[in-house]
Amino acid sequence: TFNSVMIEMYLHKIPDLSEKYIYLNDDVFINKPLLPSDFFVNEKPIVRLIKDTKYSEIESEQHAEELLYSCKDLWFKTIIRASLLAYRKYGRKELYRPAHVADAYTKTMVDKAISLFPELLSLNSTPFRSETNVQRLLLSLVMAYEYDCPILLQREPGILYKLLLWRFQSLEWYSRTESMRTFKR
């Protein structure tokens, strides 16, 4: 598969993976020492989310369906689908997005989330990303709602940072992660 949504649903099945694990995308870098307490509190993973600014909540199932219909962004549709499944199960209306950071999980909690939503396997079993997919956000919502894991709301980087400040990062930051051609560019 080339579908990262599907791959993320099976990370907990990696042989010899510890019960507690950290997942980060290949474009997230750790640039300072971290402690287990940065990811787990009282043995529970910290769930890092961003409150959506455009749509603060799912008002009803019909509202979620209307969002799915009107939304053109494939990735955001996967967020809406995850939120809709959580809304149906827990009655929670908040519309979160996953923070683009390192996320903490436990294999037990991920197994439980997948068992609670058996439709994940069929919805996510496409070889490429699809609007029918369900974002791993659902796993985080299950950890928060089912296991009472702490939610830490993250702030999205401001527009000035996005436009300017990243340009002042040291080039050393790129030196071991990109090809020489990219480094020069």
Solvent accessible surface area in square Angstrom, and as a share of the most:
residue,aa,sasa,rsa
1,T,97,0.56
2,F,157,0.65
3,N,0,0.00
4,S,34,0.22
5,V,6,0.04
6,M,33,0.15
7,I,83,0.42
8,E,16,0.07
9,M,1,0.01
10,Y,84,0.32
11,L,30,0.15
12,H,9,0.04
13,K,121,0.51
14,I,85,0.43
15,P,113,0.71
16,D,152,0.79
17,L,42,0.21
18,S,69,0.45
19,E,77,0.35
20,K,73,0.31
21,Y,19,0.07
22,I,67,0.34
23,Y,36,0.14
24,L,57,0.28
25,N,39,0.20
26,D,140,0.73
27,D,85,0.44
28,V,26,0.15
29,F,76,0.32
30,I,101,0.51
31,N,128,0.65
32,K,135,0.57
33,P,129,0.81
34,L,67,0.33
35,L,118,0.59
36,P,104,0.66
37,S,72,0.46
38,D,48,0.25
39,F,21,0.09
40,F,25,0.10
41,V,65,0.37
42,N,135,0.69
43,E,121,0.54
44,K,69,0.29
45,P,0,0.00
46,I,18,0.09
47,V,3,0.02
48,R,39,0.14
49,L,1,0.00
50,I,17,0.09
51,K,72,0.31
52,D,11,0.06
53,T,127,0.74
54,K,157,0.67
55,Y,63,0.24
56,S,65,0.42
57,E,72,0.32
58,I,0,0.00
59,E,109,0.49
60,S,42,0.27
61,E,75,0.34
62,Q,127,0.56
63,H,36,0.16
64,A,0,0.00
65,E,78,0.35
66,E,91,0.41
67,L,12,0.06
68,L,11,0.05
69,Y,193,0.73
70,S,69,0.45
71,C,22,0.13
72,K,181,0.77
73,D,74,0.38
74,L,72,0.36
75,W,97,0.34
76,F,22,0.09
77,K,22,0.09
78,T,2,0.01
79,I,0,0.00
80,I,0,0.00
81,R,56,0.20
82,A,0,0.00
83,S,3,0.02
84,L,7,0.04
85,L,15,0.08
86,A,2,0.01
87,Y,43,0.16
88,R,122,0.44
89,K,96,0.41
90,Y,54,0.21
91,G,49,0.47
92,R,95,0.35
93,K,85,0.36
94,E,46,0.21
95,L,0,0.00
96,Y,17,0.06
97,R,34,0.12
98,P,19,0.12
99,A,2,0.02
100,H,109,0.49
101,V,44,0.25
102,A,12,0.09
103,D,11,0.06
104,A,1,0.01
105,Y,6,0.02
106,T,8,0.05
107,K,53,0.23
108,T,79,0.46
109,M,17,0.08
110,V,2,0.01
111,D,65,0.34
112,K,75,0.32
113,A,0,0.00
114,I,26,0.13
115,S,78,0.50
116,L,45,0.22
117,F,9,0.04
118,P,92,0.58
119,E,64,0.29
120,L,1,0.00
121,L,80,0.40
122,S,80,0.52
123,L,52,0.26
124,N,0,0.00
125,S,64,0.41
126,T,35,0.21
127,P,83,0.52
128,F,127,0.53
129,R,131,0.48
130,S,24,0.15
131,E,84,0.38
132,T,55,0.32
133,N,0,0.00
134,V,0,0.00
135,Q,10,0.05
136,R,15,0.06
137,L,0,0.00
138,L,0,0.00
139,L,4,0.02
140,S,10,0.06
141,L,3,0.02
142,V,0,0.00
143,M,3,0.01
144,A,9,0.07
145,Y,36,0.14
146,E,69,0.31
147,Y,60,0.23
148,D,112,0.58
149,C,6,0.03
150,P,52,0.32
151,I,60,0.30
152,L,81,0.40
153,L,95,0.47
154,Q,47,0.21
155,R,224,0.82
156,E,73,0.33
157,P,72,0.45
158,G,46,0.44
159,I,114,0.58
160,L,117,0.58
161,Y,89,0.34
162,K,94,0.40
163,L,94,0.47
164,L,87,0.43
165,L,95,0.47
166,W,110,0.39
167,R,148,0.54
168,F,158,0.66
169,Q,72,0.32
170,S,69,0.45
171,L,112,0.56
172,E,94,0.42
173,W,97,0.34
174,Y,57,0.22
175,S,43,0.28
176,R,197,0.72
177,T,64,0.37
178,E,81,0.36
179,S,66,0.43
180,M,123,0.55
181,R,185,0.67
182,T,46,0.27
183,F,65,0.27
184,K,156,0.66
185,R,194,0.71
